[in-house]
Amino acid sequence: MRRRPVRLVLAGAGHAHLSVLQKASLLRAAGVEPVLAAPGLFSYSGMATGVLSGALEPQRMRVDVAALAARAGVTHFAAEVTGADRSNRRLHLSDGRMLAYDALSLNIGSRTLDPHGLADLDAVWPVKPLARLLDLRDRVQAHLRMQGQSPGVVVAGGGPTGFEVAAALAGLIERSGARPFVHLICRSTPTWAPPRALERTLEKLRRRGAEILMGEVVARGPGHCRLADGRTLSCDALVLATGLEGPQEIRDLGLPVSQEGRLEIAPTLQSIADPTIFGAGDCAVIREAP
């Protein structure tokens, strides 16, 4: 008697699942039927700052997930997974449907840490979701057209992403013939790269009109933002590159998560508490090797 295929639901179309789609025929040959639940378009992080800088057109960061799924012969539900009934192995989708699974793989990314509740304020752009960076690009370009000079841009976060976004925005402003007016705010002295590399990066940013300050952005008001020490900066656009945490959907599973809300997984990528659930990318962390 032929066994029913194992239904593997791929929740999200992150990098890992895009690769899995390419291997769908191998999965089917092994008795596993992959099903994808994800929006029809995916914003690829490797191109995001190239698009933000104006060097690349917006379509260069968009992956047609629906077309990839169709090419791989994978059933595609153009919706997000919003919840899971693990006892009955059923998923809640954003379009109201329910989807049964035998195994679930989560590749749903992360969200920007927002300790001061700034993300929903006007003219504030968290670096995740990536699609919002297109709105930021449009806002900066509109300011340049109307004012003929750089907007006041503040990038909160001194990690690699903060530096990359600051450089990309400087490039966008330079392409319009203006000198950038960008502040990069670091909570502490950056240590994510060798000292000499950081010195060269900082010097290049300064030459292009970026000012690097030590501090933490804690408040946002019309035309300005405020640092924890009371200083205020002129600010037409605030970008939050303040770190990442797991999305709420991960916390709602009732499974062990890290301090940052990422699904804790074993080296096999399976949840340490439920072997039918897998995690990959920013939404998960291997407990033994964070």
C-alpha distance (Angstrom), angle and dihedral (degrees) to the residues before:
residue distance angle dihedral
M1 . . .
R2 3.79 . .
R3 3.81 114.3 .
R4 3.76 121.4 -127.0
P5 3.82 111.7 -106.1
V6 3.78 116.7 -103.3
R7 3.79 107.6 -108.7
L8 3.79 109.9 -134.0
V9 3.80 112.2 -170.1
L10 3.80 113.3 -155.5
A11 3.80 105.8 -153.6
G12 3.79 109.9 -160.2
A13 3.79 131.7 7.5
G14 3.78 101.1 -113.9
H15 3.78 124.1 145.9
A16 3.81 94.3 -79.8
H17 3.80 94.5 52.6
L18 3.80 93.3 45.6
S19 3.79 85.8 59.8
V20 3.80 91.7 46.5
L21 3.82 90.0 54.2
Q22 3.79 88.7 59.7
K23 3.84 88.9 55.9
A24 3.80 96.3 46.6
S25 3.80 93.6 116.3
L26 3.82 90.9 55.9
L27 3.79 90.4 50.8
R28 3.79 92.0 50.4
A29 3.79 90.7 49.5
A30 3.81 87.6 55.0
G31 3.80 92.7 52.1
V32 3.80 97.7 -98.1
E33 3.81 120.9 123.7
P34 3.83 110.8 -157.7
V35 3.81 118.8 -150.1
L36 3.80 122.3 -173.9
A37 3.81 125.5 -143.3
A38 3.80 108.9 -175.3
P39 3.81 141.9 108.9
G40 3.80 114.6 -80.1
L41 3.83 94.1 -111.4
F42 3.80 128.9 49.6
S43 3.81 125.5 -162.2
Y44 3.79 108.8 -136.0
S45 3.82 112.4 -140.7
G46 3.80 93.8 -152.4
M47 3.81 90.0 69.1
A48 3.82 99.8 33.0
T49 3.79 100.0 96.6
G50 3.81 91.6 40.0
V51 3.80 86.9 58.8
L52 3.82 92.0 42.9
S53 3.81 90.1 53.5
G54 3.80 92.4 54.3
A55 3.82 92.0 -117.5
L56 3.82 91.6 111.4
E57 3.78 133.2 37.0
P58 3.84 117.5 -112.3
Q59 3.80 94.4 -108.6
R60 3.82 89.0 65.3
M61 3.82 90.6 73.5
R62 3.81 95.9 45.6
V63 3.81 120.9 93.8
D64 3.81 116.8 -162.7
V65 3.78 97.5 -132.3
A66 3.80 93.9 175.6
A67 3.81 91.1 56.7
L68 3.81 92.2 47.6
A69 3.80 91.5 50.8
A70 3.80 91.7 48.6
R71 3.80 91.3 49.1
A72 3.82 90.0 51.3
G73 3.81 92.6 46.5
V74 3.80 91.1 -119.1
T75 3.81 120.0 148.9
H76 3.79 107.1 -117.3
F77 3.79 127.1 -156.4
A78 3.82 106.0 -165.5
A79 3.79 93.5 -144.5
E80 3.79 140.3 88.5
V81 3.79 126.0 -108.3
T82 3.80 105.9 -113.9
G83 3.79 100.6 174.6
A84 3.79 145.4 -6.9
D85 3.80 135.7 -135.1
R86 3.80 96.4 -154.7
S87 3.81 95.6 -179.1
N88 3.83 90.5 60.7
R89 3.82 95.6 27.4
R90 3.78 94.9 -124.0
L91 3.78 129.1 138.5
H92 3.79 129.4 -146.8
L93 3.81 112.8 -136.2
S94 3.79 126.9 -155.2
D95 3.82 90.8 -116.4
G96 3.81 91.1 59.9
R97 3.79 97.3 -102.6
M98 3.81 126.7 126.0
L99 3.79 121.3 -133.2
A100 3.82 124.6 -163.1
Y101 3.80 120.8 -142.2
D102 3.78 140.6 -175.6
A103 3.79 92.4 -165.8
L104 3.79 128.9 12.4
S105 3.78 127.3 -154.7
L106 3.80 117.7 -165.3
N107 3.79 119.4 -154.6
I108 3.81 99.2 152.8
G109 3.78 101.2 134.3
S110 3.78 126.4 -136.2
R111 3.77 142.6 -81.3
T112 3.78 132.0 -123.0
L113 3.79 117.9 -93.0
D114 3.79 108.4 -115.2
P115 3.81 108.1 -178.0
H116 3.82 94.1 166.2
G117 3.81 99.3 44.4
L118 3.81 96.1 -114.4
A119 3.80 101.8 131.7
D120 3.81 97.0 88.5
L121 3.80 96.1 47.1
D122 3.79 122.8 105.4
A123 3.82 117.1 -81.2
V124 3.82 93.5 10.2
W125 3.80 119.3 127.0
P126 3.82 122.3 -170.1
V127 3.82 111.1 -156.1
K128 3.82 88.5 -122.4
P129 2.97 127.3 91.8
L130 3.79 90.1 45.2
A131 3.80 93.9 -151.9
R132 3.81 89.4 71.0
L133 3.80 89.8 66.2
L134 3.80 86.7 74.1
D135 3.82 88.3 60.9
L136 3.80 89.2 50.6
R137 3.79 91.1 51.5
D138 3.81 90.5 51.3
R139 3.83 91.8 48.1
V140 3.82 93.2 51.2
Q141 3.81 92.6 46.3
A142 3.81 91.3 48.9
H143 3.82 90.6 51.8
L144 3.81 90.6 50.1
R145 3.80 92.0 50.8
M146 3.80 93.5 48.3
Q147 3.81 100.8 37.9
G148 3.79 102.8 26.9
Q149 3.78 90.9 -137.0
S150 3.78 140.2 75.2
P151 3.78 119.8 -75.0
G152 3.76 116.5 -126.6
V153 3.80 103.2 -96.3
V154 3.81 122.9 -170.6
V155 3.81 119.9 -169.2
A156 3.81 111.8 -164.5
G157 3.79 111.6 -155.2
G158 3.79 133.3 59.8
G159 3.80 99.4 -148.5
P160 3.81 126.3 104.8
T161 3.81 91.7 -81.6
G162 3.81 92.9 53.2
F163 3.80 91.5 51.0
E164 3.80 92.4 45.9
V165 3.81 93.4 49.4
A166 3.82 92.2 46.5
A167 3.81 90.4 52.2
A168 3.82 91.8 46.2
L169 3.80 92.6 51.3
A170 3.80 90.6 47.5
G171 3.80 87.5 53.6
L172 3.80 92.2 49.2
I173 3.81 91.4 52.3
E174 3.81 92.9 44.8
R175 3.81 90.6 53.2
S176 3.80 87.4 61.5
G177 3.80 91.2 54.4
A178 3.82 95.9 -107.2
R179 3.79 131.1 119.1
P180 3.80 111.1 -112.1
F181 3.80 120.7 -112.8
V182 3.81 101.4 -161.4
H183 3.80 131.7 152.1
L184 3.82 119.3 -161.3
I185 3.81 110.8 -160.8
C186 3.82 117.6 -156.2
R187 3.80 122.0 -172.8
S188 3.83 90.2 -150.8
T189 3.78 139.2 -2.7
P190 3.82 107.1 -61.9
T191 3.81 114.8 -111.1
W192 3.82 101.5 168.1
A193 3.82 93.3 106.2
P194 3.82 134.8 33.7
P195 3.83 111.3 -73.9
R196 3.81 95.0 -112.6
A197 3.81 92.1 50.9
L198 3.81 90.9 49.5
E199 3.80 91.8 48.5
R200 3.79 91.4 53.1
T201 3.80 92.1 46.2
L202 3.80 92.4 49.1
E203 3.79 91.9 48.1
K204 3.81 92.1 50.7
L205 3.79 91.2 49.9
R206 3.81 91.6 49.4
R207 3.81 91.8 50.2
R208 3.80 88.6 54.3
G209 3.78 93.9 53.6
A210 3.80 102.3 -90.7
E211 3.79 119.7 133.5
I212 3.79 118.6 -154.3
L213 3.80 116.7 -149.0
M214 3.79 133.6 179.9
G215 3.80 111.9 -126.8
E216 3.80 145.9 76.0
V217 3.79 128.6 -92.9
V218 3.81 107.7 -128.9
A219 3.81 105.4 162.0
R220 3.80 142.3 27.8
G221 3.79 129.0 -152.9
P222 3.82 136.4 164.6
G223 3.79 107.1 -56.2
H224 3.78 95.9 -10.0
C225 3.79 147.3 57.5
R226 3.79 129.1 -148.0
L227 3.79 129.4 -134.7
A228 3.79 125.8 -142.8
D229 3.82 91.5 -104.6
G230 3.81 91.8 56.2
R231 3.80 99.1 -100.6
T232 3.81 116.5 137.3
L233 3.79 126.5 -149.8
S234 3.78 130.3 -161.3
C235 3.79 104.0 -107.3
D236 3.80 131.2 177.7
A237 3.81 93.0 163.1
L238 3.81 128.8 23.2
V239 3.80 119.7 -162.1
L240 3.80 118.9 -163.0
A241 3.81 112.1 -146.7
T242 3.78 90.6 156.0
G243 3.79 100.0 136.1
L244 3.79 134.7 -78.6
E245 3.79 137.1 -91.8
G246 3.78 135.5 -176.3
P247 3.81 117.0 -85.3
Q248 3.80 120.3 -102.0
E249 3.82 91.0 -108.0
I250 3.81 88.6 68.4
R251 3.80 93.6 51.9
D252 3.81 90.3 48.2
L253 3.82 92.6 60.6
G254 3.78 91.8 79.5
L255 3.79 91.3 -128.9
P256 3.82 128.7 125.2
V257 3.80 112.1 -76.5
S258 3.79 133.8 -178.8
Q259 3.79 124.4 -108.9
E260 3.82 87.1 -90.9
G261 3.81 91.6 53.9
R262 3.81 96.5 -105.6
L263 3.79 120.7 144.4
E264 3.81 109.2 -100.6
I265 3.79 109.1 -129.4
A266 3.79 138.5 178.7
P267 3.83 122.9 -120.7
T268 3.83 86.1 -90.1
L269 3.85 86.5 63.5
Q270 3.83 89.9 -116.3
S271 3.79 121.6 131.6
I272 3.80 109.2 -96.9
A273 3.82 88.3 -127.6
D274 3.84 103.8 35.2
P275 3.81 118.6 36.1
T276 3.83 91.9 -165.6
I277 3.81 91.0 67.0
F278 3.79 123.1 72.9
G279 3.80 130.9 -173.0
A280 3.79 133.9 -159.6
G281 3.78 137.2 172.7
D282 3.79 126.9 8.5
C283 3.82 95.0 -19.0
A284 3.82 92.7 65.2
V285 3.79 140.8 47.9
I286 3.81 131.2 -165.6
R287 3.80 103.7 -120.4
E288 3.81 95.2 -146.5
A289 3.81 93.6 47.3
P290 3.82 110.7 27.8
